[in-house]
Amino acid sequence: MTRADRQAAPRRFQPLRRAVKVPVWADAAIRLLAALALVFLVVLIHWFDRDGLVDHHDGHVSFLDVVYFTMISITTTGFGDIAPVSSQARLVEAVIVTPIRFAVIFIFVGTAYNFIIKRSWEKWRMVRIQERLSGHIVVLGFGVSGSEAVSELIERGTEPERIVVIDPSESRLADAEALGCNVMAGDATRDDTLMAVRIQQASTVLVSAGRDDTSILIVLTVRHLAPELPISVVVRAGDNELLARQAGADNVINPVRFTGLLLAGSAQGSHIADYLADLASISGRVQLIERPVAESEIGKPLSELGGAGMGLRLYRAGEPYGYWQDEARALQRGDTVVEIIPTPETA
C-alpha cells in the first residue's frame, strides 16, 4: 500500500491520552499485594487468638479453619459454623479485623472504580473533546519556548481548552495539563499522532521540538497533512531558517537572532530594547496584532485606522507594505493589517 493509499484509508480513532506513570499491570499488582497482605495479617491474628474461636462442626480449630474463617469474615459472608466466643476474640474482631475488612473492601472497590469506571469515563470524555476539536491551537513540543508560548497565549485570552500540547515527556505534559490544556504523549513526527489531534481542523500549529532537525521534520509532516494550515516554528541555527521555510513553515522564529536584535537595540539607545520586549509580551503596555481590514477602513490610508491602534504594515496578496509606501495610501478589501495597540490594562 502506498503512502497515499494509507492516507486515504480509514484510521482508527485515537483519543487524547496521557501515559500513566505506573503501568496498569503494576498498579493492579500493587493493589492485589496490599489486599493479600491485609488478609495474611488477619490470618495471623486469628491464628494466635484461635483459642477464642469455636468450631461448631468438630470443636477443633485448625489452621485451615482459621484461613476459612478469615475469608468468610473479611467478605462478610458469616456462615456461623466458626465464631468468636471469648471477649478477647470479639474485641479483636471489632477493633482490628473490622477496620481491615473495610480496607480490603475499599481496595477492591477502588480497583474496580479506577480500572473500569474512571478509565472508561476518562476515555469517553477525551473522545468527546477530540470530536469537538476545531479551530484549536496545536503546540508540538512543550520545552522552554513551547511553554512560554502557551502561557502567553493564555495571557492573551486564549482558552486553555483550545490548546492541544503534544510532547513525549510526561513531566512536561503534567505542567501543560496543570494550565488546563489538552495533552497527548506522542511523537509529533508521525502522521497518526497528528491525525489524532485533528490537525486539519486546527487554526494554527506552533512547533518547538528543541532540535532544528526534529522541528523541520515535524513541519514537513504537518504540511503534508494540512497544506493550508499556518505553521510557526522555532529554529536556533541561522542556516536552518531557509530549510524550515522550504519545509512549509509560514513563520520562522530564531530566538538567537531576536536576542541579537535586543542587544543591538540596547547599544543604540537605552529604551529600544525595552520597547521591543514590551511589544513581544501581553504584559507590556502595547502589543502588535494582525487582523483583516474592516469594511469601514477600505479606501482609507493605513495611517488612519479606526479605533485606538496605529497601522504599521499591510499585507496584500502575500506582499508586505509599510505605512510610508504608496500601496498603503488606500486600503483594499482582503488586505491584512498589522497594527500596534495599547494592552487592555493600559487602555
N, C-alpha and C positions, 0 to 999 in steps of 0.2 A: 504493500500500500504506500502510495506517495505521500509527501507531506501535505499536499493539497487535499488528498482524499481523507487523511486523518483529520484535517481541519474541518472538513465538511461533515464528517461522521458525527453522530450524536455523542455528546460527552456525558459521562456520569457526573451528577451534581455533587460538588464538593463544598460543604458549608464552611463558613469561617470557623476556625478552630484554634485551640492552643494545645500544644502537647503538655500532658500532665507531668509534674515534676517527679512523681513516683509512678512507675508502670502499674497498670491495672492488676497484673498478677501479683506484684509485690504488695500492693495495697490490700488485696484480698488475703494474701498470706499473713500479713501483719495482724489483720482483724481476727483471722482464724486462730492464730497462735495466741492472741490475747484471750480469746474465749476459752481455748483449751487450757491455758494456764490457770484461769479462774476456776474452771471445772476441777482441775487437778488439785487446787488449793482446797476446794470444798471436800474432795475425796479424802485428803489428808486430815482435815478437821473431823469429818465423820469417823474416820478410822481410829483416830486417837480418842474419840469420845463414843466409841461403839458400845460401851457398857450402858450408855443412856438410851440405847435403841432396843427395841424388841421386835422380833420376827414372829408374827402370828402363825407362820407356816410350820417351822420346825423348831423355833425357840433359839436357834443359833444364828448369830450374825457373822458371816464370813466376809472376806474382802470383796468377793463378787457381790454379796448383798449390799455392801457399802457403796460400790460403784453403781449398782442398780438404784439404790435409794437416792444417791446423789443426782442421778439423771432425772428421775421422776420428780425429785424435789425442785430442781432448777427449772424444769419445764412446767412446773405447777400441775403436773398430772395427778399425783397423790392418790394411789390406789388404796392406801391404808393397810397393806399387808405388813409394812415396816413403818414404825412410827417412833418418835422420841417420847420417852416416858418420864425421864428424870427431869428435875428442874434445871439442871445444868444444860442438858441436851436441848431443852426447849428454849433456854436463854441463848444458846449458840445459834439455833435456827432463827430466832427473832433478830438478834443483834448483828450476827456475822453473815449467815447464809442468805438471809433475805436481801440485804444490800447487794451481795454478789449476784444473786439471782436477777435483780433488776439490771445490774451492769451487763450481764450476759445477754439479757433480752435487748437492751439498748444497743449493744454491739451488733446483733443480728438485724435489728430494725434499722439501725444506721447504715449497715451494709446494703440492705435492700433499698433504702432511700437513695444512697449515693450511686449505686450501680444501676438501678433501674429507673427510679423516678427522676432524680436530679439530672443524670446524664441524658435521659431521653428528653426531658424538658429543655435542657440547655441546647441539645442538638436541634430540636424543633424550633426554639427561639432564634438560633443563629441562621437556620434555613429561612425563616420568615424575614429576618433582617436582610439577608442576601438577596432574596427575591425582590425586595423593595429598593435595592441599591440603584440609584440613578442620579446623575449629576454630582456624584461624590468625588472626593479628592483621594487619590491613592498615593501613599508615601512608601517608597521602596527603599528601605534602609532607615534605621532609627538610631544612627550614631549621633555625633555632636551636631552636625548640620541638620539631619533629619529631625531630631528632637527640638532644636531651636526653631525650625520652620513650623512644626506643629504647634508649638507654644505661641508663636507669633500669629499663626492663623486663628487660633482660639482667641487671642487677644483682640484680633481684628473683627471678631464677631462670628466666625465660622463655628457652627455647632459641632462638637466632638463626634456626634453620631454620624456626621457626614464625612468623617475621615477614616480611611482604612489603612492600617500600617502592616506591612509585611517585612519580617526580619527573621533570620534563623536563630537569634539569641532570645532565650526565654526571659532573661533578666531585663533586656530592653523592652520586650513586649509587655512585661509586667508594668514598666514605667509608662508605656503608652496606654495601657488599659486603665491605669490609675487616673489618667487625664480624661477618660471617658471614650476613647477611640475604639473602633472595632479592630481587632488584631488577628493575625494569622501567622503561624510559624511555617515558613516555607522558603523555597529557592525562587527568587524573582526572575531568574533567567529561564525558567521553564514555562512553556505555554499553559500547562494545566493549572499552575499556581495563579497566573494572571487571569485566566478564564474563570477561576473560582471566585474572584472578586469583581467579576463583570466589568472587565477593563474597557470594553467597548461602550459601556454606558457611563463611564466616568467623565467628569468635567475637565480634569487635568491630572497629570502624573508628575510627582516630584521624585527624582532619582538621586540618592546619595548612598552608594554602596560602600564607600570607604576606599575603594580601589578604582582607578580610572578604567582598567580593562574590564572589570566586572560591571561598572556603571555603563560603559559603552555597549557591552553585550546586552544588558537589560534594555537600553534604549532601542537596540535593533529588534529585540523580541517584542517590545511594546508597539513599535511602529509597524511590525508585521501584522500584529493582531488588530490594531486600531490605527489605520492610516491617517485619520484626520484629528486624532487626539493631541492636544497641546502637551508637550513634554519639556520639562526643565530638568537639567542635570548639573551636578557639581563635579568638576574635574580639577585636579590640582597641578597638572603639568600643562604648560602653555602649548606645547606641540600636540596635545590631545584635544584641544578645543575644536580644531578643524575636523578631526575624526569624529567627535561627538556630533557635530552638525551634519556631517555626511551620513552618520548613522540614523539621523532623523530628529535630533533634538531641536526644538524651537528656541530654547533659551539655554545658554551655557554659562554657568557661573563659576568663576575661578576665584576662590577665597584669597589665594596668594596675591593675585593681581589687585583685588579690591583693597587688601591691606596696603599694597604699594600705593594705591591712589590716596588712601588716607594719610600715609606718611608724606607723600609728595605735597598734598594739600596743606598739611601742617607746616611744611617748610616754607610755603608761600604766604601763610597767614595763620594766625593763632586760632581763627574761628572757622576756617574752611572745613577742616576735618570734623569739627564738632557738628557743623551743619549737615555734612554728608551722613554722619551717623544718625542725626536727627531724622533725616529723610527716610532712612532704612528701617526705622522701628516705629511701631504704633504708639510706643510710649513717649515719642518725641512730640514736639509742638506742631509739626507739619508732616504731611505724608504725600506720596505720589500715588495716584490712582489712574487706571486705564478704563475707558468707557466708550461706547458708541456715541456719536454725535446726536444730540437731540433735534427733533423736528424744528423747534423754535430757534435753533442755532444755525440752521442751514442758510448759507449766504452771508453770514457774519464772519469777520476775521477771527482767527484763533485767539487773539488778544482780548476779545470781548465776549467771553463765555458767560453764560448765565450762572448765577449762584456766587458763592464766595471763593471759587477756585480761580487759578491763573493758568491758562493754557501754555504749555511748553513745546509740545510736539504733536504732530498728527501723522497718522499712517493712512496712506491712500494706495490701494492696490498693492499692499505689501511694502511700499517705499516710505521711508521716514522723511518728514519735512519739518524744519524748525519754524518758530513763530516769526522769524525775520524774512523767510523766503516768500516768494510771490504766491506759491501754492497755498500758503496759509492765510491769504487775504480774504478768501471766501470758502467756507466750509461746505462740503458736499455730502449728500446722502450716502451712507456707507463708510464714511471716514471713522477712524478710531482716534480718540483724543487722549493724550497723556497730560494730566494737569496736576498742579500742586494745590493742596487744600489744607486748611487747619484741621487738626485732630478734633474729635467731638469735645474733649475736655477743654481744649483751647478755645474752640468756638463758643 
